[in-house]
Amino acid sequence: MPYKLSTTLRGHKGDVRAVCSPRDDLILSASRDTTAIYWTRQSSDAAFTKSQVFKPGQRFVSSVTYIPPLPEAPQGYVVTGGQDALVNVYNVAVSSERPEYILIGHEQNVCSLSAAPDGTIISGSWDQTAKVWKGFEKAYELLGHEQSVWAVIAIDPSQFLTGSADNTIKLWHQNKAVKTFTGHTQAVRGLALIPEIGFASCANDGTIRVWTMEGDIVHILSGHTSFVYSLAVTSRGDIISGGEDRTVRIWRDGECVQSIVHPAISVWAVSTLPNTDIVTGCSDGLVRVFSRVEERWASDEEVRNFEVDVAAHAVPAPTVGGVKVNTLPGMDALITPGLKSGDVKMINNRGVGEVYQWDGIRHKWEKVGNLTDAPGTSNKQTFEGKQYDYVFDVDIQEGAPSLKLPYNITENPYTAAQRFLERNDLPMHFLDQVVSFIQKSAESVTLGSSATAPSDPFTGASRYQASQGAPASSGDFMDPFTGASRYRVPSVSSLPAPLSTAEPWSGASRPANNAAAAASPQTQSAAKLPVHTPHLFLQANIPAMQAKLHQFNDLLRQEISASSAALYNRDLSYLDVTPNHIEVLIHLLIKWPSAQRFPVLDLSRLIIAHAPESYAEPEFTTRFFNALFEGAEWSQPWTPLPLPKFRETNILLLFRALANAFKDDSTIGDGAWIKLIFEKIQQAPYAAFTKPQTRMTLSTIYFNMSCRGVREQLDPGLRSALLALVLSVLQNETEDAETAYRALVALGNIVYAAKQFNSPLQPTQESSARAVLNTLPATFAADVRVRNLSQDILALL
């Protein structure tokens, strides 16, 4: 379900600069009106009310945090920091008028606070320091940043993270900096811990980075069009961000799945309740709560009023591109769906510039404001310290990170194109295409995709967008193995589409990735049966993958308890991706620690795709596929849910490897290995796959197998097993339309092949298929492809 407004808390008279929500019944907010408010509710269905108001002084309150109940404070402590350079600690059970403790030591604004459960406090300040307080006395000072410390986190009573305007993040053990994280190009504004992974950071550069504690970058999330001020993480693992572009964005598995525009200039702060609700604090002085649970949504009237306020709020033109109204497309441009949640499109509505944002969950464009001029601003954009007329974001392929193409209208387009290709180590045979793109784009820069948008010289899609200082491309899924070498486990959205040029497959339920071929939600066409071409997972950075394997192997050799699992010099030569290495892969899949198997599973994916002859012997085939399932801990319990992050990753990579096993030229043989795969998959409950991307990849396995069934008649037992698995997906999938759609195409192929080979389905099978086809369109009413394809398959039965 999408997040919608749940409630609005009114009580502040100035910008709300910080929020904290440690319990489902408690919200804290801090404001420039010199107060902090303690909001509570009596039950989960009751309204939040103002319980206490804390007024530390006459200066802005910039930060707030909470210490859970301690023996001397049965209701806990509220901790505030502000422009008076003081940290004030209030015992909730005693009084809100006077702090029980005043912590003195900072010289300037205390802009960030965090507390550990034992009462340890860390404070960050514009004075370039962070301070740790224990027992409400200064324990030590964290020195090392060269600019203001905008963000702090107490990981535990002795470990801390700090983020600074010097663009760096530091990990501290007590008062010693043990690691510095670099990558952001502007001030780091927010931090949030992510269990089992590490942490996330946001910055004025418009990006969010997800890090391991060792310093590897897992994701770079781009989508905000201005400063990103604050981060939080839900109990489901979603990342929540808020920033200067008026939006709160929800990120899942490296993708922005929803963007919530606010009727305010800035979203200063975000936090999450344990029940996954989101709390925001904005420049309009309001605290808002958003929920994905329908029972907690506000009334229809309140939601409608909120949407009206959003639509009525003016948007300064530079935040969305700064183009002239008369150059914008008309309202008919809204027929074309967006590529992803958060896409922005500017429209000329009878001479009025309006801004719309794509809601990927509701599958519609939502008006988020009107364009207004921004006095005193320039259309010039900065890239690497120089100003240009344009700095385009260039997506060379779906899922890959955007590249920057700076261009001045006074220079030769060939010079700019050659500079771009050389800078990014791209082939020169793309020169003419890049020049053509520059010439078309410089004539009329548009934001978002439209039928007239410039075509991508690499992919043909309308994926070029004018940059406005901060990236506006989709999330860069960076390899969890290495940050520096940039090995990426390919996301689904980065792979070619097998079904239809009008409907490339993507990482979410977005039926149109190619703007030139996209259809409106009313005119989308489903795949034409039969579909012959399987969907394979082929991309990889082999050197980086091998480097990570070597790194893990070295760590194992150093650990006495794990040294038996390590390979030694003679074996390491086997790590090149060539045939005849199945024995080594089986050894790694079985012996290596579960959390370190992901590069081995990904290497197996490539072996299966590119060297199937290396495991063609029946003995090797059975052992290899058994080892793949063992590498994903298939025989381990499937509860509690969600599964540990590393196991979810391993299962996803297992499914990608299995999908590659059903390529066009794969050999079925006696089908024993396929029966093994199907039997193993049937052992796992569908509910265990909580990530949409995992379920979609599972659905891709069945689709790929169905493609084989169109080309050659399947053994009746194999066809029955495949049909049962496909129907299981269609009966159980209720959230992700793309997962259901792929399984639906697989069902269509099976039914088509039954007609083609004069081998009809059994009556019970046909009955089950009809039942699914009659109910599925209602489950995914927003996806016309599902309805159309369901009708086509019913006609075949």
LINFENCOR-V796212 format. One record per pair of residues at least 6 apart in sequence whose C-alpha atoms are under 8 Angstrom apart, sorted by the first residue. I is the first residue (numbers start at 1). J is the second residue. Records with the same first field share a line. If there is no record, write none. Layout:
# LINFENCOR-V796212
I->J  J
This chain:
# LINFENCOR-V796212
1->292  293  294  361  735
2->258  291  292  361  362
3->258  290  291  292  293
4->290  291  292  297  298  303
5->288  289  290  291  297  298  303  306
6->288  289  290  291  296  297  298
7->47  288  289  290  297  298
8->286  287  288  289
9->48  49  286  287  288
10->285  286  287
11->37  50  285  286
12->31  33  35  285  286
13->31  32  33  285
14->31  32  33  283  284  285
15->31  32  33  281  282  283  284  285  286
16->29  30  31  32  268  269  281  282  283  284  285  286  287
17->29  30  31  32  61  62  63  268  269  281  282  283
18->29  30  31  62  63  64  268  269  270  281
19->27  28  29  30  63  64  65  269  270  271  279  280  281
20->27  28  29  64  65  66  270  271  272
21->27  28  271  272  273  279
22->66  272  273  274
23->273  274
24->44  273  274  275
25->40  41  42  43  44  48
26->38  39  40  41
27->38  39  40
28->36  37  38  39  64  65
29->36  37  38  64  281  287
30->36  37  61  62  63  64  80
31->60  61  62  285
32->59  60  61  62
33->59  60  61
34->55  56  57  58  59  60  61
35->53  54  55  56  60  61
36->53  54  55  61  64  80
37->50  51  52  53  54
38->50  51  52  53  54
39->48  49  50  51  52
40->48  49  50  51
41->47  48  49
45->296
52->96
53->96
54->96  97
55->96  97
56->80  88  98  99
57->84
59->82  83  84
60->82  83  84
61->80  81  82  83
62->80  81  82  83  109  110  111  112
63->80  81  82  110  111  112  113
64->78  79  80  81  112  113  114
65->78  79  80  113  114  115
66->76  77  78  79  114  115
67->76  77  78  79  115  116  117  118  119
68->75  76  77  117  119
69->75  76  77
70->76  118
73->91  92  93
74->93
75->91  92  93
76->91  92  93
77->89  90  91  92
78->89  90  91  92
79->87  88  89  90  113
80->87  88  89  113
81->87  88  109  110  111  112  113
82->109  110  111
83->108  109  110
84->108  109  110
85->104  105  106  107  108  109  110  125
86->102  103  104  105  106  109  110
87->102  103  104  110  123
88->99  100  101  102  103
89->99  100  101  102  103
90->96  98  99  100  101
91->99  100
101->136
103->136  137  138
106->125  127  129
107->125  127
108->125  126  127
109->125  126  127
110->123  124  125  126
111->123  124  125  126  149  150  151
112->123  124  125  149  150  151  152
113->121  122  123  124  151  152  153
114->121  122  123  152  153  154
115->121  122  153  154
116->154  155  156  157
117->156
118->157
119->134  135
120->132  133  134  135  136  154  157
121->132  133  134  136  154
122->130  131  132  133  152  153  154  160
123->130  131  132  152
124->130  131  148  149  150  151  152  162
125->148  149  150
126->147  148  149  150
127->147  148  149
128->143  145  146  147  148  149  164
129->141  142  143  144  145  148  149
130->141  142  143  149  152  162
131->138  139  140  141  142
132->138  139  140  141  142
133->139  140
140->174  175
141->175
142->175  176  177
144->177
145->164  166  168
146->164  165  166
147->164  165  166
148->164  165  166
149->162  163  164  165
150->162  163  164  165  188  189  190
151->162  163  164  188  189  190  191
152->160  161  162  163  190  191
153->160  161  162  191  192  193
154->160  161
155->161  193
158->173  174
159->171  172  173  174
160->171  172  173  174
161->169  170  171  172  191
162->169  170  171  191
163->169  170  188  189  190  191  201
164->187  188  189
165->186  187  188  189
166->186  187  188
167->182  183  184  185  186  187  188  203
168->180  181  182  183  184  187  188
169->180  181  182  188
170->177  178  179  180  181
171->177  178  179  180
172->178  179
181->215
184->203  205  207
185->205
186->203  204  205
187->203  204  205
188->201  202  203  204
189->201  202  203  204  228  229  230
190->201  202  203  228  229  230  231
191->199  200  201  202  230  231  232
192->199  200  201  231  232  233
193->199  200  233
194->200  233  237
195->237
196->644  645  646
197->211  212  213  645
198->210  211  212  213
199->210  211  212  213
200->208  209  210  211  231
201->208  209  210  231
202->208  209  228  229  230  231
203->227  228  229
204->226  227  228  229
205->226  227  228  469  470
206->222  223  224  225  226  227  228  470  471
207->220  221  222  223  224  228  470  471
208->220  221  222  228
209->217  218  219  220  221
210->217  218  219  220
211->217  218  219
212->218  480
215->483
216->480  481  482  483  484
217->478  479  480  482  483  484
218->477  478  479  480  481  482  483
219->254  475  476  477  478  479  480
220->254  475  476  477  478
221->254  255  474  475  476  477
222->471  472  473  474  475  476
223->256  342  471  472  473  474  475
224->243  245  247  470  471  472
225->244  245  319  320  468  469  470  471  472
226->243  244  245  319  469  470
227->243  244  245  470
228->241  242  243  244
229->241  242  243  244  267  268  269
230->241  242  243  268  269  270
231->239  240  241  242  269  270  271
232->239  240  241  270  271  272
233->239  240  271  272
234->240  272  273  274  276  277
235->274  275  276
236->276
237->252
238->250  251  252  253
239->250  251  252
240->248  249  250  251  270  271  278
241->248  249  250  270
242->248  249  267  268  269  270  280
243->266  267  268  269
244->265  266  267  268
245->265  266  267  319
246->261  262  263  264  265  266  267
247->259  260  261  262  266  267
248->259  260  261  262  267
249->256  257  258  259  260  342
250->256  257  258  259
251->257  258
253->693
254->475  476  477
255->474  475  507
256->340  341  342  474  475
257->340  341  360  361  508
258->341  342  359  360  361
259->341  342  359
261->310  368
262->310
263->284  306  309  310  311  312  313
264->282  283  284  313
265->282  283  284
266->282  283
267->280  281  282  283
268->280  281  282  283
269->280  281  282
270->278  279  280  281
271->278  279  280
272->278  279
273->279
276->291  292
277->289  290  291  292
278->289  290  291
279->287  288  289  290
280->287  288  289
281->287  288
290->297
291->297
310->367  368  369
311->367  368  369  370
312->368  369  370
313->368  369  370
314->369  370  371  372
315->355  369  370  371  372
316->371  372  373  374
317->323  371  372  373  374
318->373  374  377  379  468
319->468
320->344  346  447  468
321->446  447  466  467  468
322->379
323->445  446
325->347  348  351  352  353
326->348  351
327->348  444
328->346  347  348  353  446
329->346  347  348
330->347  348  349  350
331->347  348  349
333->347  450  451
334->365
335->519  520  521
336->449  450  451  515  518  519  520  521
337->358  363  364  365  512  518  519  520  521
338->358  360  365  448  449  510  512
339->449  510  512  513
340->358  359  360  474  510
341->357  358  359  360  361
342->357  358  359  360
343->357  358  448
344->355  356  357  358  447  448
345->355  356  357  446  447  448  449
346->353  354  355  356  446  447
347->353  354  355  356
348->354
352->370  371
353->370  371  372
354->367  368  369  370  371
355->367  368  369  370  371
356->365  366  367  368  369
357->365  366  367  368
358->364  365  366
359->365  366
360->509  510
362->782
363->521  782
379->389
380->387  388  389  390
381->387  388  389  390  391  467  468  469
382->388  391  469
383->391  406
388->406  407  408
389->406  407  408  409
390->405  406  407  408  442  466  467
391->404  405  406  407  466  467  468
392->404  405  406  464  465  466  467
393->402  403  404  405  464  465  466  467  471  472  473
394->402  403  404  405  456  463  464  465
395->401  402  403  456  463  464  473
396->402  403  456  457  458  459
397->458  459  494
398->493  494  495
399->474  475  476  477  490  491  492  493  494  495
400->476  477  494
401->473  474  475  476
402->471  473
403->424
404->420
405->416  417  420
406->416  420
407->413  416  438
409->442
413->435  438  439
414->431  432  435
417->431  434  435  438
418->428  431
421->427  428  430  431
430->457  458
433->457
434->457
437->454  455  456  457
440->454
441->453  454
445->465  466
446->453  465  466
447->465  466
448->463  465
449->462  463  515
450->462  515  516
451->515  516
453->462  464
454->462  463  464
455->461  462  463  464
456->462  463  464
460->514
461->513  514  515  516
462->514  515  516
465->472
477->488  489  490  491
478->486  487  488  489
479->486  487  488  489
480->488  489
481->487  545  548  599
482->544  548
485->544
486->541  544
487->540  541  542  544  545
488->540  541
489->539  540  602
490->537  539  540
491->507
492->505  506  507  537  693  697
493->505  506  507
494->506
495->505  536  537  538  539
496->504  505  535
497->503  504  505  535
498->504  505  531  533  534  535
499->505  527  528  531  533
500->527
501->514  517
502->511  512  513  514  517  518  519  525
503->511  512  513  514  517  518
504->511  512  513  514
505->511  513  738
506->513
507->693
508->692  693  736  737  738
509->736  737  738
510->738
511->524  783
512->518  519
518->524
519->525
521->782  783  784
522->784
523->784
524->784  785
525->784  785  788
526->784  785  786  788  789
527->745  785  789
529->745  748  749  752
530->710  748  749  752
531->707  710  745  749
532->707  708  710  711
533->664  704  707
534->662  663  664  703  704  705  707
535->659  660  700  704
536->609  656  659  660  663
537->605  656  657  659  660
538->605  606  609
542->577
545->599  603
546->575  576
548->599
549->599  600
550->572
552->596
553->566  567
554->566
556->562  563  565  566
557->563  564  566  567
565->588  591  592
566->592
571->584
574->581  584
575->581
577->603  606  607
578->607  611
579->607  611  613  614
580->614  615
581->614
582->614  615  620  624
585->600  604
586->623  624  627  628
588->597  600
589->597  600  601  627  628  630  631
590->627  630  631
594->631  632  633  646  647
595->646  647
597->631  650
598->646  649  650  653
601->628  631  650  653  654  657
602->653  654  657
604->657
605->653  654  656  657  658  660
606->657
607->614
608->657  660  661
609->657  660  661  663
612->666
615->621  624
621->673
622->673  676
625->673  676  677
628->654
629->654  680
631->650
632->647  650  651  654
633->647
634->680  684
638->684  685  688
639->688
641->688  690
642->688  690
643->688
648->689
651->694
652->693  694  697
655->694  697  698  701
656->697  698  701
658->701
659->697  698  700  701  702  704
660->701
662->701  704  705  708
663->704
664->708
668->674
671->718
674->718
675->718
678->721  722  725
682->725
686->729  732
689->695
692->736  739
695->739
696->738  739  740  742
697->739
699->726  729  739  740  742  743
700->742  743
702->722  725  726  743  746
703->742  743  745  746
704->746
705->722  746
706->722  746  747  749  750
707->746  749
708->714
709->719  749  750  753
710->749  750  752  753
713->753  757
719->750
723->747  750
726->743  744  746  747
727->743  747  768  769  772
729->740  743
730->740  743  744  772  776
731->772
733->739  740
734->779  780
737->780  783  786
740->786
741->785  786
744->786  789  790
745->789
747->793
748->789  793
751->761  793  796  797
752->796
753->759
754->760  761
755->796
766->797
770->794
773->790  791  793  794
774->790
776->786  787  790
777->783  786  787  790
780->786
781->787
